Amino acid sequence: MNGNENSFYQAIARTAVLAAFACAAILCAPRLDAAAKSKAAKPGKATQTVRISADSAQYSLEQEIITIEGGVSIESGDMKVSGAKLVYDNNTHVAALTGSPVTLTRGPKTKATAARIVVNLDERRAEALDGVSVEHRDGAVLVTFKCEAMDFNYHTGDAAARSGVEMVYRDEDREKAFREQQKSGAQDSGNLIVAVSPARITASQIHYNMDTGALKAAGTVRVTLPELTLDALDLSANLKERRIEAAGGISAQMKDMTASAGRAEIHYGKRTAVFEKSVRATRGADVMTGERVEVDYTPGKRAMRVKGPVDIRMEIPQDTGNGQSGTPR
């Protein structure tokens, strides 16, 4: 092969390499913006528009993996996740973001931060991991979460928190009105504002819908309210309606009265509670047992109604004969 032929083949090789780089650049640019649309192109299937922005990106064409760094954000509808680094798999439409921290927002109401957030675009779901903190504000109502992991469906508003979960529900308008009521010196009655906020819930798992206020909790649940403390194994509630249903290992404290039962329904906005299944209610030294106990713990008209079989044990002070009250020998 002579020198001219060598130069000819080298020129062809250089042209092929440049063409390959040009094709890669053309393929990479549009797919970075529309990476999540490849599956959505099928007729009759719902679509979502996803935008990814960053300072730099590296696209593995063989593995369909995009690695993006520097000011990364990914958006779908009213959901936006921002972080320092994103690894996106165009085969599964899953994006993993890391940073210090990663931030997820859902419209103007919901904000979550964590060390790592994984977004599944097909399922419209995000999983926040490690040091998760969430704030959801709806008018005067503020809901906060602290946990180690949370699954969040940003389409439906469902959040499932797990591992050392603490949730606080506050109605700031109602708290303000209650404080003003106390300053005015108004006498407490059924017509006055009941202290229902803040409501603090700790559990192994909490499922909460940001839009409806519906809640389910499991695994050593504790609810702490201004006038009530409740422990249970399983709990469902609607915090907007101020209503709780609980089951399993129930223990409740209402001022100077405690109750244990297998099931409970509490409307803490109305200061009423119903306990069922092997109920034991205690007030001081007095003990009352039955299958169903209805309690009104409104100050000034507190009362219990017990349905049988009923057993009541009362400790009545007796005069011992030396001028002192006590139990005679």
C-alpha positions as semicolon CSV with decimal commas, in nm:
position;residue;x (nm);y (nm);z (nm)
1;M;0,000;0,000;0,000
2;N;0,160;0,336;-0,098
3;G;0,156;0,670;0,090
4;N;-0,136;0,814;-0,108
5;E;-0,355;0,513;-0,024
6;N;-0,260;0,547;0,346
7;S;-0,363;0,913;0,347
8;F;-0,691;0,824;0,173
9;Y;-0,787;0,558;0,433
10;Q;-0,679;0,781;0,723
11;A;-0,902;1,058;0,591
12;I;-1,195;0,815;0,571
13;A;-1,130;0,702;0,933
14;R;-1,117;1,062;1,058
15;T;-1,442;1,141;0,879
16;A;-1,612;0,835;1,033
17;V;-1,500;0,933;1,384
18;L;-1,625;1,290;1,342
19;A;-1,954;1,161;1,205
20;A;-1,995;0,932;1,506
21;F;-1,937;1,221;1,747
22;A;-2,181;1,438;1,554
23;C;-2,448;1,166;1,568
24;A;-2,393;1,120;1,941
25;A;-2,430;1,493;2,000
26;I;-2,749;1,507;1,792
27;L;-2,896;1,208;1,976
28;C;-2,795;1,331;2,320
29;A;-2,935;1,683;2,306
30;P;-3,303;1,611;2,232
31;R;-3,320;1,298;2,451
32;L;-3,199;1,489;2,755
33;D;-3,513;1,704;2,751
34;A;-3,753;1,430;2,643
35;A;-3,594;1,132;2,812
36;A;-3,915;1,021;2,981
37;K;-4,125;1,037;2,665
38;S;-3,990;0,728;2,488
39;K;-4,245;0,491;2,640
40;A;-4,523;0,751;2,628
41;A;-4,514;0,763;2,251
42;K;-4,734;0,453;2,222
43;P;-5,088;0,529;2,099
44;G;-5,357;0,539;2,366
45;K;-5,111;0,577;2,656
46;A;-5,111;0,881;2,887
47;T;-4,808;1,108;2,859
48;Q;-4,624;1,344;3,089
49;T;-4,375;1,613;2,997
50;V;-4,047;1,591;3,186
51;R;-3,771;1,852;3,179
52;I;-3,417;1,801;3,307
53;S;-3,174;2,092;3,337
54;A;-2,814;2,105;3,461
55;D;-2,471;2,257;3,406
56;S;-2,324;1,947;3,239
57;A;-2,429;1,599;3,129
58;Q;-2,273;1,272;3,017
59;Y;-2,487;1,028;2,816
60;S;-2,398;0,657;2,784
61;L;-2,565;0,564;2,456
62;E;-2,504;0,193;2,507
63;Q;-2,653;0,173;2,857
64;E;-2,906;0,458;2,817
65;I;-2,772;0,621;3,136
66;I;-2,747;0,998;3,175
67;T;-2,520;1,138;3,448
68;I;-2,582;1,503;3,522
69;E;-2,401;1,731;3,766
70;G;-2,418;2,090;3,884
71;G;-2,746;2,270;3,957
72;V;-2,960;1,970;3,859
73;S;-3,339;1,989;3,847
74;I;-3,606;1,758;3,707
75;E;-3,968;1,870;3,658
76;S;-4,294;1,691;3,582
77;G;-4,617;1,885;3,616
78;D;-4,611;2,074;3,948
79;M;-4,338;1,843;4,088
80;K;-3,977;1,963;4,089
81;V;-3,670;1,795;4,239
82;S;-3,337;1,979;4,270
83;G;-2,997;1,846;4,375
84;A;-2,625;1,838;4,304
85;K;-2,611;1,519;4,094
86;L;-2,862;1,312;3,898
87;V;-2,826;0,966;3,743
88;Y;-3,112;0,894;3,502
89;D;-3,190;0,550;3,354
90;N;-3,377;0,599;3,026
91;N;-3,473;0,229;3,021
92;T;-3,670;0,245;3,348
93;H;-3,737;0,621;3,365
94;V;-3,592;0,630;3,717
95;A;-3,386;0,929;3,832
96;A;-3,169;0,922;4,147
97;L;-3,068;1,262;4,287
98;T;-2,813;1,331;4,559
99;G;-2,706;1,654;4,721
100;S;-2,684;1,839;5,048
101;P;-2,975;1,821;5,059
102;V;-3,202;1,724;4,770
103;T;-3,524;1,928;4,759
104;L;-3,864;1,818;4,625
105;T;-4,156;2,057;4,584
106;R;-4,514;1,986;4,481
107;G;-4,669;2,316;4,383
108;P;-4,654;2,594;4,643
109;K;-4,784;2,378;4,933
110;T;-4,542;2,086;4,977
111;K;-4,165;2,084;5,029
112;A;-3,945;1,786;5,122
113;T;-3,570;1,760;5,180
114;A;-3,350;1,450;5,212
115;A;-2,997;1,328;5,143
116;R;-3,124;1,126;4,844
117;I;-3,445;1,123;4,639
118;V;-3,529;0,860;4,375
119;V;-3,800;0,955;4,125
120;N;-3,995;0,694;3,924
121;L;-4,148;0,895;3,641
122;D;-4,368;0,611;3,512
123;E;-4,532;0,568;3,854
124;R;-4,520;0,942;3,937
125;R;-4,365;0,850;4,268
126;A;-4,063;0,978;4,462
127;E;-3,877;0,802;4,744
128;A;-3,691;1,026;4,989
129;L;-3,414;0,863;5,194
130;D;-3,201;0,961;5,497
131;G;-3,287;1,259;5,716
132;V;-3,624;1,326;5,555
133;S;-3,803;1,648;5,650
134;V;-4,139;1,751;5,499
135;E;-4,357;2,061;5,529
136;H;-4,707;2,086;5,384
137;R;-4,902;2,408;5,426
138;D;-5,268;2,451;5,333
139;G;-5,384;2,792;5,449
140;A;-5,352;2,805;5,828
141;V;-5,287;2,429;5,853
142;L;-4,922;2,321;5,871
143;V;-4,824;1,952;5,860
144;T;-4,462;1,850;5,921
145;F;-4,287;1,512;5,904
146;K;-3,951;1,387;6,022
147;C;-3,847;1,030;5,933
148;E;-3,575;0,825;5,765
149;A;-3,769;0,727;5,452
150;M;-4,083;0,837;5,268
151;D;-4,263;0,725;4,952
152;F;-4,452;1,014;4,795
153;N;-4,698;0,991;4,504
154;Y;-4,678;1,343;4,368
155;H;-4,980;1,281;4,144
156;T;-5,230;1,178;4,419
157;G;-5,070;1,348;4,720
158;D;-5,026;1,020;4,914
159;A;-4,723;1,008;5,147
160;A;-4,602;0,692;5,326
161;A;-4,341;0,764;5,594
162;R;-4,148;0,491;5,774
163;S;-3,872;0,439;6,030
164;G;-3,890;0,664;6,336
165;V;-4,176;0,879;6,207
166;E;-4,285;1,196;6,384
167;M;-4,574;1,397;6,240
168;V;-4,713;1,727;6,372
169;Y;-5,047;1,874;6,258
170;R;-5,113;2,239;6,346
171;D;-5,415;2,460;6,283
172;E;-5,254;2,797;6,347
173;D;-5,579;2,996;6,323
174;R;-5,745;2,774;6,583
175;E;-5,441;2,788;6,813
176;K;-5,447;3,169;6,795
177;A;-5,822;3,182;6,868
178;F;-5,776;2,947;7,165
179;R;-5,499;3,164;7,312
180;E;-5,716;3,475;7,276
181;Q;-6,003;3,290;7,443
182;Q;-5,779;3,204;7,739
183;K;-5,659;3,565;7,773
184;S;-6,019;3,688;7,779
185;G;-6,091;3,468;8,081
186;A;-6,395;3,309;7,918
187;Q;-6,536;3,014;8,110
188;D;-6,487;2,681;7,932
189;S;-6,802;2,525;7,790
190;G;-6,910;2,315;7,496
191;N;-6,961;2,631;7,289
192;L;-6,607;2,757;7,329
193;I;-6,304;2,663;7,121
194;V;-6,157;2,323;7,207
195;A;-5,778;2,287;7,219
196;V;-5,718;2,040;6,934
197;S;-5,384;2,163;6,801
198;P;-5,102;2,078;6,780
199;A;-5,158;1,708;6,722
200;R;-4,833;1,510;6,746
201;I;-4,817;1,151;6,615
202;T;-4,524;0,911;6,641
203;A;-4,525;0,565;6,481
204;S;-4,322;0,312;6,286
205;Q;-4,526;0,392;5,974
206;I;-4,763;0,673;5,879
207;H;-4,960;0,703;5,557
208;Y;-5,103;1,051;5,499
209;N;-5,287;1,215;5,210
210;M;-5,178;1,576;5,171
211;D;-5,501;1,676;4,998
212;T;-5,770;1,506;5,212
213;G;-5,606;1,485;5,557
214;A;-5,676;1,110;5,582
215;L;-5,418;0,926;5,793
216;K;-5,324;0,568;5,883
217;A;-5,052;0,473;6,131
218;A;-4,912;0,142;6,255
219;G;-4,650;0,002;6,490
220;T;-4,653;0,147;6,845
221;V;-4,853;0,459;6,765
222;R;-4,877;0,752;7,005
223;V;-5,107;1,053;6,956
224;T;-5,048;1,354;7,180
225;L;-5,316;1,625;7,190
226;P;-5,361;1,917;7,432
227;E;-5,634;1,726;7,622
228;L;-5,566;1,363;7,530
229;T;-5,284;1,110;7,493
230;L;-5,353;0,785;7,308
231;D;-5,137;0,475;7,250
232;A;-5,238;0,200;7,004
233;L;-5,101;-0,050;6,754
234;D;-5,312;0,065;6,457
235;L;-5,477;0,398;6,399
236;S;-5,676;0,575;6,129
237;A;-5,782;0,937;6,147
238;N;-5,903;1,239;5,960
239;L;-5,724;1,529;6,120
240;K;-5,935;1,786;5,937
241;E;-6,245;1,632;6,098
242;R;-6,063;1,581;6,435
243;R;-6,162;1,217;6,451
244;I;-5,955;0,906;6,544
245;E;-6,023;0,533;6,524
246;A;-5,773;0,301;6,694
247;A;-5,733;-0,072;6,756
248;G;-5,500;-0,302;6,950
249;G;-5,335;-0,236;7,287
250;I;-5,520;0,091;7,346
251;S;-5,430;0,313;7,639
252;A;-5,578;0,662;7,671
253;Q;-5,519;0,944;7,920
254;M;-5,782;1,221;7,957
255;K;-5,696;1,458;8,243
256;D;-5,733;1,244;8,561
257;M;-5,888;0,941;8,387
258;T;-5,722;0,654;8,201
259;A;-5,879;0,386;7,985
260;S;-5,753;0,066;7,822
261;A;-5,944;-0,123;7,553
262;G;-5,922;-0,324;7,232
263;R;-6,084;-0,056;7,018
264;A;-6,153;0,318;7,043
265;E;-6,326;0,593;6,848
266;I;-6,245;0,947;6,959
267;H;-6,390;1,274;6,832
268;Y;-6,149;1,506;7,006
269;G;-6,308;1,815;6,851
270;K;-6,623;1,732;7,052
271;R;-6,440;1,583;7,355
272;T;-6,612;1,247;7,323
273;A;-6,462;0,896;7,322
274;V;-6,603;0,546;7,286
275;F;-6,399;0,246;7,408
276;E;-6,492;-0,115;7,328
277;K;-6,367;-0,470;7,395
278;S;-6,256;-0,547;7,753
279;V;-6,259;-0,185;7,864
280;R;-6,098;-0,082;8,191
281;A;-6,146;0,280;8,300
282;T;-5,962;0,416;8,602
283;R;-6,005;0,743;8,790
284;G;-5,794;0,767;9,101
285;A;-5,856;0,449;9,304
286;D;-6,189;0,379;9,131
287;V;-6,196;0,113;8,858
288;M;-6,478;0,042;8,614
289;T;-6,482;-0,241;8,359
290;G;-6,725;-0,324;8,080
291;E;-6,755;-0,406;7,712
292;R;-6,834;-0,050;7,605
293;V;-6,757;0,279;7,778
294;E;-6,871;0,615;7,643
295;V;-6,686;0,918;7,778
296;D;-6,761;1,290;7,763
297;Y;-6,454;1,470;7,895
298;T;-6,587;1,826;7,853
299;P;-6,486;2,029;8,162
300;G;-6,783;2,089;8,387
301;K;-6,990;1,799;8,256
302;R;-6,756;1,502;8,243
303;A;-6,940;1,172;8,244
304;M;-6,908;0,800;8,162
305;R;-7,169;0,554;8,042
306;V;-7,079;0,186;8,077
307;K;-7,250;-0,109;7,908
308;G;-7,220;-0,456;8,056
309;P;-7,136;-0,671;8,196
310;V;-7,027;-0,393;8,432
311;D;-6,796;-0,422;8,730
312;I;-6,722;-0,121;8,952
313;R;-6,467;-0,113;9,231
314;M;-6,451;0,197;9,449
315;E;-6,213;0,283;9,732
316;I;-6,410;0,471;10,003
317;P;-6,211;0,633;10,285
318;Q;-6,310;0,500;10,630
319;D;-6,273;0,643;10,981
320;T;-6,021;0,428;11,169
321;G;-6,147;0,544;11,510
322;N;-5,850;0,767;11,588
323;G;-5,975;1,068;11,396
324;Q;-5,800;0,966;11,074
325;S;-5,947;0,833;10,754
326;G;-5,824;0,504;10,621
327;T;-5,909;0,141;10,557
328;P;-5,999;-0,042;10,881
329;R;-5,799;-0,350;10,970
